[in-house]
Amino acid sequence: MELRVTRIINGLGPDVRHTIVAILGTYDAKEYIDRGIQVDYPRLPAKRGLALHIRELWKMIRLYKPDLLLTYNWGSIDAVLGAWLAGFRPVVHHECGFGAEESVRLKGRRVLARRILLRPVSAVAVTSRTLQTISVEQFRIPSNKVHWIRTGVDVEKFRPGLSRDWRRQIGVADNEVLFGFVGVMRAEKNLRFLLHAFAAARIPNARMALIGEGAERPMLEQAAREEGIVDHVLFPGRVRDPAVCLPALDVFVLSSCTEQTSNAMLEAMACGLPAVSTDVGDSRELLGNTGAPAIVPQGDVQAYSQALQALAQSTELREALGAANRRRCLEQYPLERMVREYGALYDAACGGLP
């Protein structure tokens, strides 16, 4: 979500000023915002109960008087209520996905809160067809207020033929097949399942790179030892620019138990990489509504292992799927289209202000 927001901010250009309030107080993503963009980063006081938290949000909205308030996911629903109390309009709410706690079933209390609080907003922007359906059918938001905007990827920055030097820096030989995940090691990414499937595949001359950081890393390092694959699993840490590490991979892998539209998978696709993903959210649509080996049932270790084996065994298959992924990015997921559609939605919500 944060990366998508920074790309929209950069795309809207220096004529738009932004005030960003991170509910959890973490502003790491600001390093991705262009220096020529005007952005304020006020901090909320430490949360001291729901009522006081909503009051602080209400006060901040009244203080900054934005032309348009943008809120993101369940974590910002209190700001929607704060806007209500401040008598503020317009609001555009964004739904980008769910955590592991809602991977199987949405929490009833959260659904009810969205039904009440989101009906009066100007618009709800969603990142997947799945979320569009959920917003209309479960959150009961009028369909004309729900806008599905496909995530965009910078197809010039992420493209085939980029340097593979990073591969050698982490000690992977040219004749090895390197599978790789890029992202935050959170529960919903289901990386323990990925390691189990990789171990079950027993692919000779293959490595798995889990690129990123997160709370689950110690558990995953232990899991690699338990699975007997510790010498075949790499933990290179966080890489600030994915364009450095993605070209080093042979296959991008995603094993999430809940996902809507993966930025990392789109970037890998734009680089001409094949991908293996669990069948969650809009992943099947991203990969061209294909089946195995690109898409496998969520939780099916045998199917995932077989997909890894198929791609490891055939250079031709990897090249064909990678080329198809690149074409889909060019045709359906360009960054400029995403920015243009968000800009039009925001402009309409605030009445066409200059």
C-alpha positions as CSV (number, residue, x, y, z in Angstrom):
1,M,0.0,0.0,0.0
2,E,2.7,2.5,1.0
3,L,4.6,2.0,-2.3
4,R,1.5,2.4,-4.3
5,V,0.8,5.7,-2.5
6,T,4.3,7.1,-3.0
7,R,4.0,6.3,-6.8
8,I,0.7,8.1,-7.0
9,I,2.1,11.1,-5.1
10,N,5.1,11.3,-7.4
11,G,2.9,10.9,-10.5
12,L,0.6,13.7,-9.5
13,G,3.6,16.0,-9.5
14,P,4.7,19.1,-7.5
15,D,1.5,21.1,-7.9
16,V,-0.2,18.9,-5.3
17,R,0.7,19.2,-1.7
18,H,0.2,16.3,0.8
19,T,-0.1,15.8,4.5
20,I,0.6,12.2,5.5
21,V,-0.4,10.9,8.9
22,A,0.8,7.4,9.6
23,I,-1.5,5.9,12.2
24,L,1.3,3.6,13.5
25,G,3.9,6.4,13.4
26,T,6.1,4.8,10.8
27,Y,7.2,6.9,7.9
28,D,9.8,4.7,6.2
29,A,8.1,5.0,2.8
30,K,8.8,8.7,2.6
31,E,12.3,7.9,1.2
32,Y,10.5,6.9,-2.1
33,I,8.8,10.3,-2.5
34,D,10.5,12.7,-4.9
35,R,12.2,15.6,-3.3
36,G,10.3,18.2,-5.3
37,I,6.9,17.1,-3.8
38,Q,5.7,19.2,-0.8
39,V,4.8,16.8,2.0
40,D,4.1,17.4,5.7
41,Y,4.5,14.5,8.2
42,P,2.7,15.5,11.4
43,R,2.7,12.8,14.2
44,L,-0.3,11.8,16.2
45,P,0.0,11.6,20.0
46,A,0.4,8.1,21.4
47,K,-2.9,6.3,21.4
48,R,-4.7,6.6,24.8
49,G,-8.0,4.9,24.1
50,L,-10.3,4.9,21.1
51,A,-12.3,8.0,22.0
52,L,-9.2,10.2,22.5
53,H,-7.6,8.7,19.4
54,I,-10.6,9.7,17.3
55,R,-10.6,13.2,18.9
56,E,-7.0,13.7,17.9
57,L,-7.8,12.7,14.3
58,W,-10.8,15.1,14.4
59,K,-8.5,17.9,15.6
60,M,-5.9,17.2,13.0
61,I,-8.5,17.3,10.2
62,R,-9.8,20.6,11.4
63,L,-6.2,22.0,11.7
64,Y,-5.0,21.1,8.2
65,K,-8.3,21.6,6.4
66,P,-7.4,19.4,3.4
67,D,-9.2,19.7,0.1
68,L,-9.5,15.9,0.1
69,L,-9.1,13.3,2.9
70,L,-7.7,9.9,1.8
71,T,-7.9,7.0,4.1
72,Y,-6.4,3.5,3.7
73,N,-7.7,0.1,4.9
74,W,-9.2,-0.9,8.3
75,G,-6.4,0.8,10.2
76,S,-7.6,4.3,9.2
77,I,-11.3,3.7,9.7
78,D,-11.1,5.9,12.8
79,A,-10.1,8.8,10.6
80,V,-13.3,8.3,8.6
81,L,-15.2,8.7,11.9
82,G,-13.1,11.7,12.8
83,A,-14.0,13.3,9.5
84,W,-17.7,12.7,10.2
85,L,-17.4,14.4,13.6
86,A,-15.5,17.3,12.0
87,G,-18.2,17.7,9.4
88,F,-15.6,17.2,6.8
89,R,-16.2,16.2,3.2
90,P,-15.0,14.9,0.8
91,V,-13.4,11.5,1.8
92,V,-12.0,8.8,-0.5
93,H,-11.4,5.6,1.3
94,H,-9.0,2.9,-0.1
95,E,-9.2,-0.8,0.4
96,C,-6.0,-2.6,-0.5
97,G,-6.2,-5.9,1.3
98,F,-6.5,-7.8,4.6
99,G,-4.2,-9.2,7.2
100,A,-3.7,-12.9,8.1
101,E,-6.5,-12.6,10.7
102,E,-9.0,-12.2,7.9
103,S,-7.5,-14.5,5.3
104,V,-10.3,-17.0,5.7
105,R,-13.2,-14.9,6.9
106,L,-13.7,-11.2,7.4
107,K,-14.4,-10.1,11.0
108,G,-18.1,-9.2,11.4
109,R,-17.5,-6.1,13.6
110,R,-15.2,-4.7,10.9
111,V,-17.7,-5.4,8.2
112,L,-20.5,-3.7,10.1
113,A,-18.3,-0.6,10.8
114,R,-17.5,-0.3,7.1
115,R,-21.2,-0.6,6.2
116,I,-22.0,2.3,8.5
117,L,-19.0,4.6,8.0
118,L,-18.2,4.2,4.3
119,R,-21.6,4.7,2.8
120,P,-21.4,8.5,3.0
121,V,-17.9,8.8,1.6
122,S,-17.4,10.3,-1.8
123,A,-15.8,7.1,-3.2
124,V,-14.1,3.9,-2.3
125,A,-11.0,2.9,-4.4
126,V,-10.0,-0.8,-4.5
127,T,-7.0,-2.5,-6.0
128,S,-8.7,-5.7,-7.2
129,R,-11.8,-7.2,-8.7
130,T,-12.1,-9.3,-5.5
131,L,-12.2,-6.2,-3.3
132,Q,-14.7,-4.6,-5.6
133,T,-17.1,-7.5,-5.1
134,I,-16.5,-7.5,-1.3
135,S,-17.1,-3.8,-1.1
136,V,-20.5,-4.0,-2.9
137,E,-21.7,-7.3,-1.5
138,Q,-20.4,-7.4,2.0
139,F,-19.7,-3.7,2.9
140,R,-22.9,-2.7,1.0
141,I,-21.4,0.4,-0.5
142,P,-23.3,1.6,-3.5
143,S,-21.7,0.1,-6.7
144,N,-21.4,3.6,-8.3
145,K,-19.1,4.7,-5.4
146,V,-16.7,1.7,-5.7
147,H,-13.8,2.2,-8.2
148,W,-11.5,-0.6,-9.1
149,I,-8.2,0.8,-10.3
150,R,-5.6,-1.6,-11.5
151,T,-2.2,-1.2,-9.8
152,G,0.5,0.1,-12.2
153,V,4.1,-0.7,-12.6
154,D,7.0,1.3,-14.0
155,V,7.7,-0.7,-17.1
156,E,10.8,1.4,-18.0
157,K,12.4,0.9,-14.6
158,F,11.4,-2.8,-14.3
159,R,12.3,-4.4,-17.6
160,P,14.1,-7.4,-19.1
161,G,17.8,-7.2,-19.5
162,L,18.7,-5.5,-16.3
163,S,22.0,-6.4,-14.5
164,R,22.2,-9.7,-12.8
165,D,25.3,-8.7,-10.8
166,W,23.4,-8.9,-7.5
167,R,23.0,-12.7,-8.1
168,R,26.8,-13.2,-7.9
169,Q,27.1,-10.9,-4.9
170,I,24.9,-13.3,-2.9
171,G,26.9,-16.3,-4.1
172,V,24.5,-17.9,-6.6
173,A,26.1,-19.5,-9.6
174,D,24.8,-18.9,-13.2
175,N,23.9,-22.6,-13.5
176,E,21.7,-22.6,-10.4
177,V,17.9,-22.0,-10.5
178,L,17.1,-19.1,-8.2
179,F,13.6,-18.8,-6.9
180,G,12.8,-15.6,-4.9
181,F,10.3,-13.8,-2.8
182,V,10.5,-10.0,-2.3
183,G,8.5,-8.3,0.5
184,V,7.9,-8.0,4.2
185,M,8.0,-11.2,6.2
186,R,4.5,-11.1,7.6
187,A,2.1,-13.9,8.6
188,E,-0.2,-13.4,5.6
189,K,2.7,-14.0,3.2
190,N,2.7,-17.6,4.4
191,L,6.4,-18.1,3.8
192,R,6.6,-21.1,6.1
193,F,4.4,-22.9,3.6
194,L,6.8,-21.8,0.8
195,L,9.8,-23.3,2.5
196,H,7.9,-26.5,3.1
197,A,7.0,-26.7,-0.6
198,F,10.5,-25.9,-1.7
199,A,11.9,-28.6,0.6
200,A,9.3,-31.1,-0.7
201,A,10.3,-30.3,-4.3
202,R,13.8,-31.6,-3.8
203,I,15.2,-29.7,-6.8
204,P,18.9,-30.2,-7.4
205,N,21.0,-27.1,-8.0
206,A,18.3,-24.7,-6.9
207,R,18.2,-21.9,-4.3
208,M,15.4,-20.0,-2.6
209,A,16.0,-16.3,-1.7
210,L,13.6,-14.6,0.8
211,I,14.4,-11.0,0.2
212,G,13.2,-8.5,2.9
213,E,12.8,-8.3,6.6
214,G,10.0,-8.7,9.1
215,A,8.9,-10.2,12.4
216,E,8.8,-13.7,10.9
217,R,12.4,-13.9,9.8
218,P,13.7,-15.8,12.9
219,M,10.9,-18.4,12.6
220,L,11.7,-18.8,8.9
221,E,15.4,-19.3,9.5
222,Q,14.6,-22.0,12.1
223,A,12.1,-23.5,9.6
224,A,14.9,-23.8,6.9
225,R,17.0,-25.7,9.4
226,E,14.1,-28.0,10.4
227,E,13.4,-28.7,6.7
228,G,17.0,-29.6,6.0
229,I,17.4,-26.9,3.4
230,V,19.4,-24.3,5.3
231,D,22.2,-24.4,2.7
232,H,19.7,-23.7,-0.1
233,V,17.8,-20.8,1.4
234,L,19.2,-17.3,1.4
235,F,18.1,-14.3,3.6
236,P,19.8,-11.3,1.9
237,G,17.8,-8.8,4.0
238,R,16.0,-5.7,2.7
239,V,16.9,-4.4,-0.7
240,R,15.8,-0.7,-1.1
241,D,15.4,-0.9,-4.9
242,P,13.8,-4.2,-6.1
243,A,15.1,-3.4,-9.6
244,V,18.5,-4.5,-8.3
245,C,17.5,-7.9,-7.0
246,L,14.6,-9.0,-9.2
247,P,16.7,-9.4,-12.4
248,A,18.9,-11.9,-10.5
249,L,16.0,-14.3,-10.0
250,D,14.9,-17.1,-12.4
251,V,11.4,-17.4,-10.9
252,F,9.4,-15.1,-8.6
253,V,7.3,-16.9,-6.0
254,L,4.3,-15.8,-3.9
255,S,2.7,-18.0,-1.3
256,S,0.3,-15.6,0.4
257,C,-2.8,-16.9,2.2
258,T,-4.4,-13.5,1.4
259,E,-3.4,-11.0,-1.3
260,Q,-5.1,-8.6,-3.6
261,T,-2.6,-7.2,-6.1
262,S,1.0,-7.8,-5.4
263,N,3.3,-4.9,-6.3
264,A,6.3,-7.2,-6.1
265,M,4.8,-9.7,-8.5
266,L,4.0,-7.0,-11.0
267,E,7.5,-5.7,-10.8
268,A,8.8,-9.2,-11.4
269,M,6.4,-9.7,-14.3
270,A,7.6,-6.4,-15.8
271,C,11.2,-7.7,-15.6
272,G,10.1,-10.7,-17.8
273,L,10.1,-13.2,-15.0
274,P,7.8,-16.2,-14.7
275,A,5.9,-16.4,-11.4
276,V,4.3,-19.0,-9.2
277,S,1.5,-17.8,-6.9
278,T,-1.2,-19.2,-4.7
279,D,-4.7,-18.6,-6.1
280,V,-5.7,-15.7,-3.9
281,G,-7.2,-12.3,-4.6
282,D,-6.5,-11.2,-8.2
283,S,-3.3,-13.2,-8.6
284,R,-4.8,-15.4,-11.2
285,E,-6.0,-12.4,-13.2
286,L,-2.6,-10.7,-13.0
287,L,-1.0,-13.9,-14.5
288,G,-3.4,-14.1,-17.4
289,N,-6.1,-16.4,-15.9
290,T,-3.8,-19.3,-16.4
291,G,-3.4,-22.4,-14.3
292,A,-0.4,-24.5,-13.2
293,P,2.4,-23.9,-12.9
294,A,1.8,-20.2,-12.6
295,I,-1.3,-20.5,-10.3
296,V,-1.7,-23.2,-7.6
297,P,-4.4,-23.8,-5.0
298,Q,-3.8,-22.0,-1.7
299,G,-2.4,-24.5,0.9
300,D,-1.7,-27.3,-1.6
301,V,2.0,-28.2,-0.9
302,Q,2.1,-30.9,-3.5
303,A,0.8,-28.6,-6.3
304,Y,3.2,-25.8,-5.3
305,S,6.1,-28.2,-5.3
306,Q,5.2,-29.6,-8.7
307,A,5.0,-26.0,-10.0
308,L,8.5,-25.3,-8.7
309,Q,9.8,-28.5,-10.3
310,A,8.2,-27.7,-13.7
311,L,9.8,-24.3,-13.9
312,A,13.2,-25.5,-12.6
313,Q,13.3,-28.2,-15.3
314,S,12.5,-26.0,-18.4
315,T,14.3,-22.9,-19.5
316,E,11.8,-22.6,-22.4
317,L,8.8,-22.6,-20.1
318,R,10.4,-19.9,-17.9
319,E,11.1,-17.8,-20.9
320,A,7.6,-18.2,-22.4
321,L,5.8,-17.4,-19.2
322,G,8.1,-14.5,-18.5
323,A,7.6,-13.0,-21.9
324,A,3.8,-13.3,-21.5
325,N,4.0,-11.6,-18.1
326,R,6.0,-8.7,-19.6
327,R,3.3,-8.2,-22.3
328,R,0.5,-8.1,-19.7
329,C,2.3,-5.4,-17.8
330,L,2.8,-3.3,-20.9
331,E,-0.8,-3.7,-22.0
332,Q,-2.8,-3.6,-18.7
333,Y,-0.6,-2.4,-15.9
334,P,1.4,0.7,-16.9
335,L,2.1,3.2,-14.1
336,E,0.9,6.2,-16.1
337,R,-2.6,4.7,-16.4
338,M,-2.9,4.1,-12.7
339,V,-1.8,7.6,-11.8
340,R,-4.2,9.1,-14.3
341,E,-7.2,7.1,-13.0
342,Y,-6.5,8.0,-9.3
343,G,-6.0,11.6,-10.3
344,A,-9.3,11.7,-12.1
345,L,-11.1,10.1,-9.1
346,Y,-9.5,12.6,-6.6
347,D,-10.3,15.5,-8.9
348,A,-14.0,14.4,-9.2
349,A,-14.2,14.0,-5.4
350,C,-13.0,17.4,-4.6
351,G,-15.1,19.1,-7.3
352,G,-12.3,19.7,-9.8
353,L,-10.3,22.1,-7.6
354,P,-7.1,23.3,-9.4
